[in-house]
Each structure stands twice: as C-alpha cells, then as structure tokens.
Amino acid sequence: MKKLLLIFLIPVFSFTQSGDTNGDGFVNLEDLFNVLENWLQEVNANDPESISNIDEMINVVDSLITINRNFDISKNTYFPEGLSSQIINHNLAQGEYIVPEGKRLYVLNVQSDAGLFVDGLEIMYNVQSGQGNTLGLPIIINSNQSFSAFTPGNTSASFNGFLVDESSNLEGITTIVEPNTYTVPDNKILFINHYYAGSLSVDNNAVWGLNYLASDFTFRLPTIVGAGQEVSCGIFGNDDTDCVINGYLVDEDYFSSVSNNNSSNNQSNSNNSSMNNSTIQINDSDYFALGDCNYINSLEYGSIVHNPLIGQTFVVTPGKQCGSSVSDAFTITGSVFNNYETRDILWCFSVNDTIALTNLPVTQYGGATRLYLLENSIAYYDPNIDTDDDSDQFTNDGVLQVMWSQSPNEIILIPGNIYGFRADYSGANIALQYVDNFQTTETINNLGIWQNQSPDYEWQLTNYFPMINSLQYYPYGKQIKTF
C-alpha cells in the first residue's frame, strides 16, 4: 500500500514542478503521463526489483496518452460542433434570419408569442425563455436556411444564439414526419431536439405526448434514433398542423474517440494496448459539488458532467462566471425632482470586456426598462439615426431589444457594440434626479444620457435620469446548466 501511494505521489509532485513537459503550451493529463513514464524509468534503472513489470506499466501509460489525445470534449450531444464566439441576436419581428453560407446556427434562447419556422415549417409556438415553455435544447439550422416568426399585430419575436462553421459530417434536420415517416439512413444516428405538434413515436412506440399550441414540453435530453428506425407522429383530432422535428444527423461513430481527427496523429501508439480501441464516453464519476467553481472553471466549454449522487447532468456553458460577484455599472449623485414632465430616458454605453447580465432594474415605482443592441461601434453615437422624425421608437432594423425587465434572461455584452438602457414613461408625477456625477466602472464606457419628449420626439442629451438602482453585471466565464 505504501509503495502504491509513493508511485502516485512522487509523479504528481514532479508534475506540479515541471508543468509543460512536451512544449505544446498546455499543462494537462499528457504532461502528467509523461512525468509518470519518466519517473518509472528512473525507478527501474535505480532499482530493477522495485516494480515487477515496468514495460507493462509504461504500455498502460502510453495507452492513456493515446486516449487523452483522441478524446474531444467539445463534441457532445448538446453542442455537437462545439461552441463559438460568433454570437447572434436578431429581432424576428423585423424580418427573417438567413443562416450565412458555410455556417450553422444554434438557437439558444427565444422570446416569441407566436409560431417559429425553419424554411416555412413551424417547429414550435409561444416560446418564452426563462419561463416554463423555454428551450431545453438548441434549435439547429443549416446554412442558407431561414428562421422566421409569424408576428401579427404587436406580437414580438427575437432570439439569441451563435454560428459555427458547418461540419461536413453533420446535417441539421428539420422535416415533416406526418403523414410520411422519416427513416434514419444506414450508418447514421438521428438526435431529435424538438418536435411539434402531435405525439412522437419511434418504430410505432410512443416516446413523447402531444406538444400543441405552446411549447410546454420541450426536451431536456435529445431523443436518439438509430439507423433504419422510423420516426412518426400522431396528430390531434382533425388538426391539419404539420408534425415537424428538428435536430441533427451524424455518423454512428461521430462521438467516438476513433472519429476524432487527432487520432491520425497517434498511430505510433496503436499497438501498445487493447485500450487504444476503447470508445471514450462522457465520464459520470465526477461527484463534484455544485458550488465547486475551481472544478467547473477547469473544464472546457461544452463539457458534460454527471453527478450520480444527485442524479443530474450538467453542461459547461458561457455566461455568468461561476463564483463571480456582481458589479454596479454606474453610481449617481444628484438631486431628486418630482412631478416632472413625462419623458423617455436612454443611457448609451459600451463595454471594454465581455460581461454577463441576468436582469434589469425597474424604476422607483416599478416602471419597466429595456436593453437594446443599438449599433456597432460609432465614435459619437446619436440615437436619432435609429429613429424616424417625430417618433421615439427605434425603426432601424439593426436595433435589437435583447432584454426586457418583465421577462429577464441571461445575455452577454461584448466590446465593439453600443447598447442602450431605456426607461419609458407613460404618465406624469415621475421621480427623476438631476445628475451631478455619473460614474461608471472601468469596464463600462458612458456614451451619454438622452431624453425624448412629446411633441418634438427628438433625442437630446440631458442630465436627468430616473430614480433607479444601477444596472448590474457579472464577469464572463464558465457556468453549468442542467439538461
């Protein structure tokens, strides 16, 4: 027992001292294995009887190195093509979104009072991120496909997501499965992330009930369908709504270590052990504490961990950094004025670093506020360029409402964009303050406070600001979300 402890304690000590042993710029398991192998060789040279079969142990270490190289944690059923910093926020009420050539769109959050469509096929209805009928899995949309919403009257619709480069061995699937069935091609696996609007079956075995009129029953884990199996849908009564599925199709070995591109670089180790042919699955032995941010921050984006002690599975996603503290975007000193004329207030700002927001403050008397993505970086921003004459409403299609205080959701703000925090007023007797000093943190750039009043409806710089708590933000980083 003491010898076993010594074998593993000495390499760990050496590893922490040596760091990057192979010069690849990273300190990881491969470096640890290199240290272990070198140390075992030294022990064997100094005391050949200390370990009975040094060659066999070295072969095991070599096999572990091969598996470590082959394992691609960025490939998982949640984000099969990995994550990306190409963030997309789009207002569907102002027009459809066409996925650019060579890209694939992953929709993460949606706010829509009506139907959502991919290439004209309705895939869900009445989706409200942050409420019961929110997305459980991303909507996956191929290059050149359209994503749109039916927005009659005052219906709103917008989404948040990201683009990745299209992988040639993955295909997004959006198709009708009633009255025709969908048969999974040979050597392929189908992952179904969403379906609408009937009851879903695989080989005539029901796997999910009716999902009609509102997306109250979204998947938390994908439905997986093997090669040759048939997907079908049962409709509700005489309803003529098409049954549609959305997801993706991959080769059967897509998530296997042997399909990783890195495997071609490791053929020299192929004969070391039968372990080289092992398929690496997601590790479910990490009994981590939910508040263990050091562990969470050590993982790659897209990593999946399962804690069997509590029966929950988590994915590492970008957003509010685990364990981080909230910061006030601004502090104000000023004088309070009551019974002032009605006006809309817009504070424009940019950020010097990527940050995360989870909610918006409301005014002193509970008035709603909104956050807009206004423009790409402009040296001297004037909100009048995004509104028509005699109007206080944004009319430029490029302006996107990214959060409303009455329906908060987590969003990311990035450098290079101009944002607007707006407080609208519909009546008089509003508590305002005259700003003597408006101080922001080093992360926030103050681009001016503007007001808009009837009857002129023109945005003008002002020193007035509503009585309101500060906009608050968190550092950007890694967090975990449940499936």
Secondary structure, 3 states (H helix, E strand, C coil): CHHHHHHHHHHHHHHHHHCCCCCCCCCCHHHHHHHHHHHHHHHHHHCCCCCCCHHHHHHHHHHHHHHHHHCCCCCCCCCCCCCCCEEEEEEHHHCCEECCCCEEEEEEEEEEEEEEEECCEEEEEEEECCCCCCCCCCEEECCCCEEEECCCCCCCEEEEEEEEECCCCEEEEEEECCCCCEECCCCEEEEEEEEEECEEEECCEEEECCECCCCCCCCCCCEEECCCCEEEEECCCCCCCCCEEEEEEEECCCCCHHHCHHHHHHHHHCCCCHHHHCCCCCCCCCCCCCCCHHHHHCCCCCCEEEECCCCEEEEEEEEECCCCCCEECEEEEEEEEEEECCCEEEEEEEECCCEEECCCCCECCCCCEEEEEEEECCCCCCHHHHECCCCCCECCCCCEEEEECCECCCEEECCCEEEEEEECCCCCCEEEEEEEEEEECCCEEEEEEEEECCCCCCCEECCEEECECCCEEEEEEEEEEEC
